[in-house]
Amino acid sequence: MKDEIGRLFKQLVDTVARLRAPDGCPWDLEQTPQSAAPYLLEEAHEALEAIDSGDPARMREELGDLLLQVVFQAQLVADTSGALTIKEVTQQVTEKLIRRHPHVFGDLKVSGTSEVLVNWEKIKRTEKATDRSILSGLPKGLPALLKAYRIGQKASRVGFDWTDVEGILRKVEEEARELHQANAAEDPGRREQEFGDLLFTLANLGRFLDVDPEGSLRRATDRFSLRFQWMEQEAVRRGEDLHTMTATAWDALWEEAKQATATP
């Protein structure tokens, strides 16, 4: 099985190299790491959608497309600057995984996940410059909700965190009250700040509930879109105008949409 995986990965690497050969594909030959970068982001999003769908065939295809973009980027950098190869990329990440899992590949004993994460952060800090913040290393373009989640994760690894779900739920209630007060005061700056504090706290609540806030919001948005589009189509079928519907009619149609679009 291991030999087969290695053979298939080498076949992918060789195929990408062939596309970039002088007599390869004109489109591939025109690409640079910068021009191809948007495709890496696009394929990552498509892979997330496939994972959300739970469809193995779709995941197989989209994860393959994402893997292709990683190999393609490595080939582009190798061709344009010679700064790295896919061999070096693969070797570095493998060595890092082994180094940061001494409880698997070494003699270290750990009590559970929380200790694994704390130890991971300690090892990581020895690998980086000592003056770096523990919060360093997150991409600038990371979605804000996901960034809030990851910042909370990183801070928790040195012990700066709530102790339980009830504690953070009380914090959510506190932030909601402060948002009520800011709104009542009609202070736009304070209102924006308190709204941000509430979102940040909710993102960290996700950690305690073992819920990915970015994925959870993405799926909630998809559910809303599906239900709203059903309402639009149903209104047309009934000959009704959404613009003139009463709040009561909206609520009733929304409840119908929830039932009609519910997954088994």
Secondary structure, 3 states (H helix, E strand, C coil): CHHHHHHHHHHHHHHHHHHCCCCCCHHHHHCCHHHHHHHHHHHHHHHHHHHHHCCHHHHHHHHHHHHHHHHHHHHHHHHHCCCCCHHHHHHHHHHHHHHCCHHHHCCCCCCCHHHHHHHHHHHHHHHCCCCCCCCCCCCCCCCHHHHHHHHHHHHHCCCCCCCCHHHHHHHHHHHHHHHHHHHHCCCHHHHHHHHHHHHHHHHHHHHHHCCCHHHHHHHHHHHHHHHHHHHHHHHHHHCCCHHHCCHHHHHHHHHHHHHHHCCC
